[in-house]
């Protein structure tokens, strides 16, 4: 579902409720700007993301020190 930022401002409760069921893409100046999703879906996506990051490290069979791990995670979050 795509809506404008203006529409979100007019009826925020409606779209927050819809975002519990489906992603709501909010467009600003006709371009996608943000996506509203449920908290449960956010957690699913975050868990998937971290799981994939772990697979990449395991694939290289390279284990990092604590400092290297911190730097690796910070680099991922910058992307």
C-alpha positions, 0 to 999 in steps of 0.5 A: 500500500502506498500513500502520501505523507499528506495522507498519513498526516490526515489519518495517522491512526488508519495507516498505523492500524493498516501497517499492523497487517501490511507494509505501508509505503509513505511517499514524499514528493512522489517518491518512497520515503519510509515504510511503516511495518508492525513491530513483529515484522520488524523483529523478523526482518532484523533477525533475518538480517543478523542471521545472514550476516552471521552466515557470511562470517561463517562462510569465510571461516574467519572469526573476529575478536571483540573489537573486530566484531564491533567494527564489523557490526558498525560497518554493516549498520552504516550501509 
